[in-house]
Amino acid sequence: MPNHKFQVHDMDIPDEPLALSVLTGFLGSGKTTLLKQLLQHPDMDETAVIVNEFGEIGLDHLLVESSSEDIVLMNSGCLCCTVRGDLVETIRKLYKKRLMKEVPAFQRIVIETTGLADPAPILQTLMSDPFLSDRFRLDSVITTVDAIHGNDTLDKQQESVKQVAVADRLLLTKTDLTQKNKLEGLIERLRNLNPTAIVEEIEHGIIAPTSLFNAGLYNPETKTLDVQKWLKAEAFDEEHDDHQHGHHGHGHHEHGHHEHGHDHKHNTNRHDDKVHAFCLTHDHPIDWEQLNSWIQMLITLYGSNLLRIKGVLNIEGDENPIVIHGVQHIFHPPVMLDSWPDEDHRSKIVFIVRDLKREMFDDTFKAFIEQGGDLR
Ligand SMILES: Nc1nc2c(ncn2[C@@H]2O[C@H](COP(=O)(O)OP(=O)(O)OP(=O)(O)O)[C@@H](O)[C@H]2O)c(=O)[nH]1
């Protein structure tokens, strides 16, 4: 009697979703220099890097072992491949090769975008593709900003403002070429655009991988989220107590509309004047359905203007906090944490938005959440 069983390959199926990080930053801002440095670090051995083939990669001297098709194994143990067509297709191919043990079992993919890319559609694709969302988690968005040309680029290039607005980490590059005190205006401008990102100053791309990765929703090693680091809600409190509003029972702290004495105070045409960030805080547990209706309304009417949303929520009936995050129309599936990180159990939602007024968020939050959707 012949054995009709299918032959099952010995596949290497990951236990946890693999991490995805996106490296973006304007043309010439130092992405490749950073990658070259990172790839020499032993901690990068379980990383696969995908670079756009139109970029000047210049990583050739690091290549040693094998080079099959467009996937290359670097001497650090890191894989490197180029996007020949579709990004999702490239990631799928890489994942399947990992399953079949045709490439080393990487735990993370870093995607370097082209300097001109608007990162929001890329992040949306990564979060919404069903194949990817089952197998990967978006860990961190890293944006390089040139210390010399950064202000000028932000003035002229809308994409560069978006690259800053969606970041978890902002790396100020080429700081060897300027004096520290000349950086203050640019750093303040970056903090105004995106108070939730951690700003690091680097020279010649040198930074430890641990400072860049595991910045996302969930750290698989500790099985927790470092809420403070991720949300940075306290960044809104520091200098902005004067902008607090307590009248709806939730405080608001805002960045972006209020200039803080940097160079470009009077240039009203700047792209970043259209972008601003604020943190909405609510003291009482929130009804999940009402919150869902409010978010759905925001997505439907203003999706493309919601650059980044991050929230830690106290939901009625749930003991532990729920974490949400989204880019424009797409939200990551909500995640429940194991516990509250501290005594502060208020809900906090950080918004980085373009061309939208905070008052609209105030008013609709009030209508949907505080008055239970009674819009009369
Ligand atoms: N002095 C100095 N030069 C730097 C630093 N970082 C990058 N550069 C130089 O700046 C130029 C551009 O850097 P890249 O790393 O190629 O920038 P990129 O963002 O990859 O550029 P594109 O691929 O064109 O988008 C190169 O000549 C680098 O050597 C730095 O920290 N200090």
The ligand as an SDF file (V2000), in Angstrom:
LIG
                    3D

 32 34  0  0  0  0  0  0  0  0999 V2000
   30.6890   64.4960    7.7980 N   0  0  0  0  0  0  0  0  0  0  0  0
   29.6780   63.6340    7.7610 C   0  0  0  0  0  0  0  0  0  0  0  0
   29.2270   63.1960    6.5730 N   0  0  0  0  0  0  0  0  0  0  0  0
   28.1900   62.3420    6.5600 C   0  0  0  0  0  0  0  0  0  0  0  0
   27.5670   61.8820    7.7730 C   0  0  0  0  0  0  0  0  0  0  0  0
   26.5490   61.0430    7.4440 N   0  0  0  0  0  0  0  0  0  0  0  0
   26.5360   60.9830    6.0880 C   0  0  0  0  0  0  0  0  0  0  0  0
   27.5190   61.7550    5.5520 N   0  0  0  0  0  0  0  0  0  0  0  0
   27.8150   61.9670    4.1250 C   0  0  0  0  0  0  0  0  0  0  0  0
   26.6790   62.5290    3.5000 O   0  0  0  0  0  0  0  0  0  0  0  0
   26.5300   62.0050    2.1790 C   0  0  0  0  0  0  0  0  0  0  0  0
   25.1550   61.3970    2.0280 C   0  0  0  0  0  0  0  0  0  0  0  0
   25.0180   60.2980    2.9380 O   0  0  0  0  0  0  0  0  0  0  0  0
   24.2160   58.9860    2.5980 P   0  0  0  0  0  0  0  0  0  0  0  0
   24.4050   58.0580    3.7340 O   0  0  0  0  0  0  0  0  0  0  0  0
   24.5700   58.4780    1.2360 O   0  0  0  0  0  0  0  0  0  0  0  0
   22.7530   59.5580    2.5620 O   0  0  0  0  0  0  0  0  0  0  0  0
   21.3920   58.8150    2.0870 P   0  0  0  0  0  0  0  0  0  0  0  0
   20.3220   59.3300    2.9530 O   0  0  0  0  0  0  0  0  0  0  0  0
   21.6030   57.3510    2.0380 O   0  0  0  0  0  0  0  0  0  0  0  0
   21.2480   59.3900    0.6280 O   0  0  0  0  0  0  0  0  0  0  0  0
   20.2470   58.8960   -0.5700 P   0  0  0  0  0  0  0  0  0  0  0  0
   20.4830   57.4330   -0.7430 O   0  0  0  0  0  0  0  0  0  0  0  0
   20.6710   59.7410   -1.7170 O   0  0  0  0  0  0  0  0  0  0  0  0
   18.8620   59.2470   -0.1270 O   0  0  0  0  0  0  0  0  0  0  0  0
   27.6500   61.0050    1.9910 C   0  0  0  0  0  0  0  0  0  0  0  0
   28.6930   61.6340    1.3040 O   0  0  0  0  0  0  0  0  0  0  0  0
   28.0640   60.6520    3.4110 C   0  0  0  0  0  0  0  0  0  0  0  0
   29.4240   60.3010    3.5030 O   0  0  0  0  0  0  0  0  0  0  0  0
   28.0920   62.3870    9.0220 C   0  0  0  0  0  0  0  0  0  0  0  0
   27.6000   62.0770   10.1290 O   0  0  0  0  0  0  0  0  0  0  0  0
   29.1310   63.2330    8.9530 N   0  0  0  0  0  0  0  0  0  0  0  0
  1  2  1  0
  2  3  2  0
  2 32  1  0
  3  4  1  0
  4  5  2  0
  4  8  1  0
  5  6  1  0
  5 30  1  0
  6  7  2  0
  7  8  1  0
  8  9  1  0
  9 10  1  0
  9 28  1  0
 10 11  1  0
 11 12  1  0
 11 26  1  0
 12 13  1  0
 13 14  1  0
 14 15  2  0
 14 16  1  0
 14 17  1  0
 17 18  1  0
 18 19  2  0
 18 20  1  0
 18 21  1  0
 21 22  1  0
 22 23  2  0
 22 24  1  0
 22 25  1  0
 26 27  1  0
 26 28  1  0
 28 29  1  0
 30 31  2  0
 30 32  1  0
M  END
$$$$
